[in-house]
């Protein structure tokens, strides 16, 4: 079971690297935002898998913080795109 979960973590890490390359190659801000959201989602998935494999509750807490940061980043980006004051 742990071997399968570790294999999933490796695959997710590879997808994370690919999405990072996509984020760096795009010029439009909306494309970059979507890539950052994908990075956040993949990061949370990896942390949750590692929490199960290593039986460490700290990974769950870190995943929760990462999700909350992703929401804040999206809200700030949307506010700035609509012309809101900084």
C-alpha distances in whole Angstrom, upper triangle without the diagonal:
4,5,5,6,9,10,11,13,14,16,17,19,20,21,23,25,26,27,29,31,32,33,35,37,38,41,41,40,38,36,35,35,32,30,30,29,26,25,25,23,20,21,20,17,16,17,15,11,13,14,10,9,12,13,16,19,21,19,19,23,23,22,24,27,26,26,30,31,30,32,35,35,35,38,40,40,41,44,45,45,47,50,49,50,48
4,5,5,6,9,10,10,12,14,15,16,18,20,21,23,24,25,27,29,30,31,33,35,36,39,40,38,37,35,34,33,31,29,28,27,25,24,23,21,19,19,18,15,13,14,13,10,10,11,8,6,9,11,14,16,18,16,17,21,21,19,22,25,24,25,28,29,28,31,33,33,34,37,38,38,40,42,43,43,46,48,47,48,46
4,5,5,6,9,10,11,12,14,15,17,19,20,21,23,24,26,27,29,30,32,34,35,38,39,38,37,34,33,33,31,28,28,28,25,23,24,22,19,19,19,16,14,16,15,11,11,14,12,9,12,14,17,20,21,18,20,23,23,21,25,27,25,26,30,30,29,32,34,34,35,38,39,39,40,43,44,44,46,49,48,49,47
4,5,5,6,9,10,11,12,14,16,17,18,20,21,23,24,26,27,29,31,32,33,37,37,36,35,32,31,31,28,26,27,26,22,22,22,20,17,18,18,14,13,15,14,10,12,14,12,10,13,15,18,20,21,18,19,23,22,20,23,26,24,25,28,29,28,30,33,32,33,36,37,37,38,41,42,42,44,47,46,48,46
4,5,5,6,9,10,10,12,14,15,16,18,20,21,22,25,26,26,29,30,32,35,35,34,32,30,29,28,26,24,24,23,20,19,19,17,14,15,14,11,10,11,10,6,8,10,8,7,10,12,14,16,18,15,16,19,19,17,20,22,21,21,25,25,24,27,29,29,29,32,34,34,35,38,39,39,41,44,43,45,42
4,5,5,6,9,10,10,13,14,15,17,19,20,21,23,24,25,27,29,31,34,34,33,32,30,28,28,26,24,23,23,20,19,19,17,14,14,15,12,9,11,11,8,8,11,10,7,10,13,14,17,18,15,16,20,18,17,21,22,21,22,25,25,25,27,30,29,30,33,34,34,36,38,39,39,42,44,43,44,42
4,5,5,6,9,10,11,13,14,16,17,19,20,22,23,24,26,28,29,33,33,33,31,29,28,28,25,23,23,23,19,18,19,18,14,15,16,13,11,14,14,10,11,14,13,11,14,17,18,20,21,18,19,22,21,19,23,24,22,23,27,27,25,28,31,30,30,34,35,34,36,39,39,39,42,44,44,45,43
4,5,5,6,9,10,11,12,14,15,16,18,20,21,22,24,26,27,30,31,30,28,26,25,25,22,20,21,20,16,16,17,14,11,13,13,10,8,11,11,8,10,13,12,11,14,16,17,19,20,16,17,20,19,17,20,22,20,20,24,24,22,25,28,27,27,30,32,31,32,35,36,36,38,41,40,42,40
4,5,5,6,9,10,10,12,14,15,16,19,20,21,23,24,26,29,29,28,27,25,23,23,21,19,19,18,15,14,14,13,10,10,11,8,6,9,9,7,7,11,11,10,12,15,15,17,17,13,15,18,16,14,18,19,17,18,21,21,20,23,26,25,25,29,30,29,31,34,34,34,37,39,39,40,38
4,5,5,6,9,10,11,13,14,15,17,19,20,21,23,25,28,29,28,28,25,23,24,22,19,19,19,16,14,16,15,11,12,14,11,9,12,13,10,11,14,14,13,15,18,18,20,20,16,18,21,19,17,21,22,19,21,24,24,22,25,28,26,27,30,31,30,32,35,35,35,38,40,40,41,39
4,5,5,6,9,10,11,12,14,16,17,18,20,21,23,27,27,27,26,23,22,22,20,17,18,18,14,13,15,14,10,12,14,11,10,13,14,12,13,16,16,15,17,20,21,22,22,18,20,22,20,18,21,23,20,20,24,24,22,25,27,26,26,29,30,29,31,34,34,33,36,39,39,40,38
4,5,5,6,9,10,10,12,14,15,16,18,20,21,24,25,24,23,20,19,19,17,14,15,14,11,10,12,10,6,8,10,8,7,10,11,10,11,15,15,15,17,19,19,20,20,16,17,19,17,15,18,19,16,17,20,20,18,21,23,22,22,26,27,26,27,30,31,30,33,35,35,37,35
4,5,5,6,9,10,10,13,14,15,17,19,20,24,24,24,23,20,19,19,17,14,14,15,12,10,12,11,8,8,11,10,7,11,13,11,12,15,16,15,17,19,19,20,19,16,17,19,17,15,18,19,16,17,21,20,18,22,23,22,22,26,27,25,28,31,30,30,33,35,35,36,34
4,5,5,6,9,10,11,13,14,16,17,19,22,24,23,23,20,18,19,17,14,15,16,13,11,14,14,10,11,14,13,11,14,16,15,15,19,19,18,20,23,23,24,23,19,21,23,20,18,22,22,19,20,23,22,20,24,26,23,24,28,28,26,29,32,31,31,34,36,36,38,35
4,5,5,6,9,10,11,12,14,15,17,20,21,21,20,17,16,17,14,11,13,13,9,9,12,11,8,10,13,11,11,14,16,15,16,19,20,19,21,24,23,24,23,20,21,23,20,18,21,21,18,18,22,20,18,21,23,21,21,25,26,24,26,29,29,28,31,33,34,35,33
4,5,5,6,9,10,10,12,14,16,19,20,19,18,15,14,14,13,10,10,11,8,6,9,9,6,8,11,10,9,12,15,14,15,18,19,19,20,23,22,23,21,17,19,20,17,15,18,18,15,16,19,17,15,19,20,18,19,22,23,21,23,26,26,26,29,31,31,32,30
4,5,5,6,9,10,11,13,15,18,19,19,19,16,14,16,15,11,12,13,11,9,12,13,10,11,14,14,13,15,18,17,17,21,22,21,22,25,24,25,23,20,22,23,20,18,21,21,17,19,22,20,18,21,23,20,21,25,25,23,25,28,27,27,30,32,32,33,31
4,5,5,6,9,10,11,13,16,18,18,18,14,13,15,13,10,12,13,10,10,13,14,11,13,16,16,15,18,20,19,20,23,24,24,25,28,27,28,26,23,24,26,22,20,23,23,19,20,23,21,19,22,24,21,21,25,25,23,25,28,27,26,29,31,32,34,32
4,5,5,6,9,10,11,14,15,15,14,11,10,11,10,6,8,10,7,7,10,11,9,11,14,14,14,17,19,19,20,23,24,24,26,28,27,27,25,22,23,24,21,19,21,21,17,17,20,18,16,19,20,17,17,21,21,19,21,24,24,22,26,28,28,30,28
4,5,5,6,9,10,13,15,14,15,12,9,11,11,7,8,11,9,7,11,12,11,12,15,16,15,17,20,20,20,23,25,25,26,28,26,27,25,22,23,23,20,19,21,20,16,18,20,17,15,19,20,17,17,21,21,18,21,24,23,22,26,27,28,29,27
4,5,5,6,9,12,14,15,15,12,10,13,13,9,11,14,12,11,14,16,14,15,19,19,18,21,23,23,23,26,28,28,29,31,30,30,28,25,26,27,24,22,25,24,20,21,24,21,19,22,23,20,20,24,23,20,23,26,24,23,27,28,30,31,29
4,5,5,6,10,11,12,12,9,8,11,10,7,10,12,11,11,14,15,14,16,19,19,19,22,24,24,25,27,29,29,30,32,31,31,30,26,27,28,25,23,25,24,20,21,23,21,18,21,22,18,18,22,22,19,21,24,23,21,25,26,28,29,27
4,6,6,8,10,10,10,7,5,8,8,5,7,10,10,9,12,14,14,15,18,19,19,21,23,24,25,27,29,29,30,32,30,30,28,25,26,26,23,21,23,22,18,19,20,18,15,18,19,15,15,19,18,15,18,21,19,18,22,23,24,26,24
4,6,8,10,11,13,10,8,11,12,9,10,14,13,12,15,17,17,17,20,21,21,23,26,26,26,29,31,31,32,34,32,32,30,27,28,28,25,23,25,24,20,21,23,20,18,21,21,17,18,21,20,17,20,22,20,20,23,24,25,26,24
4,7,10,11,13,10,9,13,13,10,13,16,15,14,18,19,19,20,23,24,23,26,28,28,29,32,34,33,34,36,35,35,33,30,31,31,28,26,28,27,23,24,26,23,21,23,24,20,20,23,22,19,21,24,22,20,24,25,27,28,26
4,6,8,9,6,6,10,11,9,12,14,14,14,17,19,19,20,23,24,24,26,29,29,30,32,34,35,36,37,36,36,34,31,31,31,28,26,28,27,23,23,25,22,19,21,22,18,18,21,20,16,18,21,19,17,21,22,24,25,24
4,6,9,7,7,11,12,12,13,16,17,17,19,21,22,23,25,27,27,29,31,32,33,35,37,37,38,40,38,38,35,33,33,33,30,28,29,28,24,25,26,23,20,22,22,18,18,20,19,15,17,19,17,15,19,19,22,23,22
4,6,5,7,9,10,11,13,15,16,17,19,20,21,23,25,26,27,29,31,32,33,35,37,38,39,40,38,37,35,32,33,32,29,28,28,27,24,23,24,21,19,20,20,16,15,18,16,13,14,16,14,12,15,17,19,21,20
4,5,5,6,9,10,10,12,14,15,16,18,20,21,22,24,25,27,29,30,31,33,35,36,37,38,36,35,33,30,30,29,27,25,25,24,21,20,21,18,16,17,16,13,12,14,13,9,11,13,11,9,13,14,16,18,17
4,5,5,6,9,10,11,12,14,15,17,18,20,21,23,24,26,27,29,30,31,33,35,36,37,35,34,32,29,29,29,26,24,24,23,20,19,20,18,15,15,16,12,10,13,13,9,10,13,12,9,12,15,16,19,18
4,5,5,6,9,10,11,12,14,15,17,18,20,21,22,24,26,27,29,30,32,33,34,35,34,33,31,28,28,28,26,23,24,23,20,19,21,18,15,17,17,14,13,16,16,12,13,16,15,13,16,18,20,22,21
4,5,5,6,9,10,10,12,14,15,16,18,20,21,22,24,26,27,28,30,31,32,33,32,31,29,26,26,26,23,21,22,21,17,17,19,16,13,15,15,12,11,14,14,11,13,16,14,13,17,18,19,21,20
4,5,5,6,9,10,10,12,14,15,17,18,20,21,23,24,26,27,29,30,31,32,30,29,27,24,24,24,21,19,20,18,15,15,15,13,10,11,12,9,8,11,11,8,10,13,12,11,15,16,17,19,18
4,5,5,6,9,10,11,12,14,15,16,18,20,21,23,24,26,27,29,30,31,29,29,27,24,23,24,21,19,19,19,15,14,16,14,11,12,14,11,9,13,14,11,12,15,15,14,17,19,20,22,21
4,5,5,6,9,10,10,12,14,15,16,18,20,21,22,24,26,27,28,29,28,27,26,22,23,23,20,18,19,19,15,15,17,15,11,14,15,12,12,15,16,13,15,18,18,17,20,22,23,24,23
4,5,5,6,9,10,10,12,14,15,16,18,20,21,22,25,26,26,27,26,25,23,20,20,20,17,15,16,15,12,12,13,11,8,11,12,9,9,13,13,11,14,16,16,16,19,21,21,22,20
4,5,5,6,9,10,11,12,14,15,17,18,20,21,23,24,25,26,25,24,22,19,18,19,16,14,14,14,11,10,12,10,7,9,11,9,8,12,13,11,13,16,17,16,19,21,21,23,21
4,5,5,6,8,10,10,12,14,15,16,18,20,21,22,24,25,24,23,22,19,18,19,17,14,15,16,12,11,14,13,10,12,15,13,12,15,17,15,16,20,20,19,22,24,25,27,25
4,5,5,6,9,10,10,12,14,15,16,18,20,21,22,23,22,21,20,16,17,18,15,12,14,14,10,11,14,12,9,13,15,12,13,16,17,16,18,21,21,21,24,26,25,27,25
4,5,5,6,9,10,10,12,14,15,16,19,20,21,21,20,19,17,14,14,14,12,9,11,10,7,7,10,9,6,10,12,10,11,14,15,15,17,19,20,20,23,25,24,26,23
4,5,5,6,9,10,11,12,14,15,17,18,20,20,19,19,18,14,14,15,13,9,11,12,9,8,11,11,8,11,14,13,13,16,18,17,18,21,22,22,24,27,26,28,26
4,5,5,6,9,10,11,12,14,16,16,18,19,18,18,17,14,14,16,13,10,13,14,10,10,14,14,12,14,17,16,16,19,21,20,21,24,25,25,27,30,29,31,29
4,5,5,6,9,10,11,12,14,15,16,17,16,16,14,11,11,13,10,8,11,11,8,9,13,12,11,14,16,15,16,19,20,20,22,24,25,25,28,30,29,30,28
4,5,5,6,9,10,10,12,14,15,16,14,13,12,9,9,10,8,5,8,9,7,7,11,11,10,13,15,15,16,19,20,20,22,24,25,26,28,30,29,30,28
4,5,5,6,9,10,11,12,14,15,14,14,14,10,10,13,11,8,11,13,11,10,14,15,13,16,19,18,19,21,23,23,24,27,28,28,31,33,32,34,32
4,5,5,6,9,10,10,12,13,13,14,13,9,10,13,11,9,12,14,11,12,16,16,15,18,20,20,21,24,25,25,26,29,30,30,33,35,34,35,33
4,5,5,6,9,10,10,11,10,10,9,5,7,9,7,6,10,11,10,11,14,15,15,17,19,19,21,23,24,25,27,29,30,30,33,35,34,35,32
4,5,5,6,9,10,10,10,9,10,7,6,9,9,7,10,12,11,12,15,16,16,18,20,21,22,24,26,26,28,30,31,32,34,36,35,36,34
4,5,5,6,9,10,10,11,12,9,9,13,12,10,13,16,14,15,18,19,19,21,24,24,24,27,29,29,30,33,34,34,37,39,38,39,37
4,5,5,6,8,8,10,10,7,9,12,11,10,14,15,15,16,19,20,20,22,24,24,26,28,30,30,32,34,35,35,38,40,39,40,37
4,6,5,5,5,6,8,5,6,10,10,9,12,14,14,15,18,19,20,22,24,24,26,28,29,30,32,34,35,36,38,40,39,39,37
4,6,5,7,9,11,9,9,13,13,12,15,17,17,18,21,22,22,24,27,27,28,30,32,33,34,36,38,38,40,42,41,42,40
4,6,8,11,12,10,12,15,15,15,17,20,19,20,23,24,24,27,29,29,30,33,34,34,36,38,40,40,42,44,43,44,42
4,5,9,10,9,11,14,14,14,17,19,19,20,23,24,25,27,29,29,31,33,34,35,37,39,40,41,43,45,43,44,41
4,7,9,9,10,13,14,14,16,18,19,20,22,24,25,26,28,29,31,33,34,35,37,39,40,41,43,45,43,44,41
4,5,6,8,10,11,12,14,15,16,18,20,21,22,24,26,27,29,30,32,33,35,36,37,39,41,42,41,41,38
4,5,5,7,9,10,11,13,15,16,17,19,20,22,23,25,27,28,29,31,32,34,35,37,39,40,38,39,36
4,5,5,6,9,10,11,12,14,16,17,19,20,21,23,25,26,27,29,31,32,33,35,37,38,36,36,33
4,5,5,6,9,10,10,12,14,15,16,19,20,21,23,25,26,27,29,30,32,33,35,36,35,35,33
4,5,5,6,9,10,11,13,14,15,17,19,20,21,23,25,26,27,29,31,32,34,35,34,34,32
4,5,5,6,9,10,11,13,14,16,17,19,20,22,23,25,26,27,29,31,32,34,32,32,30
4,5,5,6,9,10,11,12,15,15,16,19,20,21,22,25,26,27,29,31,32,30,30,28
4,5,5,6,9,10,11,13,14,15,17,19,20,21,23,25,26,27,29,31,29,30,28
4,5,5,6,9,10,11,13,14,16,17,19,20,22,23,25,26,28,29,28,28,26
4,5,5,6,9,10,11,12,14,16,17,18,20,21,23,24,26,27,25,26,23
4,5,5,6,9,10,10,12,14,15,16,18,20,21,22,25,26,25,25,23
4,5,5,6,9,10,11,13,15,16,17,19,20,21,23,25,23,25,23
4,5,5,6,9,10,11,13,14,16,17,19,20,22,23,21,22,20
4,5,5,6,9,10,11,12,14,15,16,18,20,21,20,20,18
4,5,5,6,9,10,11,12,14,15,16,19,20,19,20,18
4,5,5,6,9,10,11,12,14,15,17,19,17,19,17
4,5,5,6,9,10,11,12,14,16,17,15,16,14
4,5,5,6,9,10,11,12,14,16,14,15,13
4,6,5,6,8,10,10,12,14,14,16,14
4,5,5,6,9,10,11,13,11,13,12
4,5,5,6,9,10,11,9,10,9
4,5,5,6,9,10,10,12,10
4,5,5,6,9,9,12,12
4,6,5,7,5,8,9
4,5,5,5,7,7
4,5,7,10,11
4,6,9,11
4,7,9
4,6
4
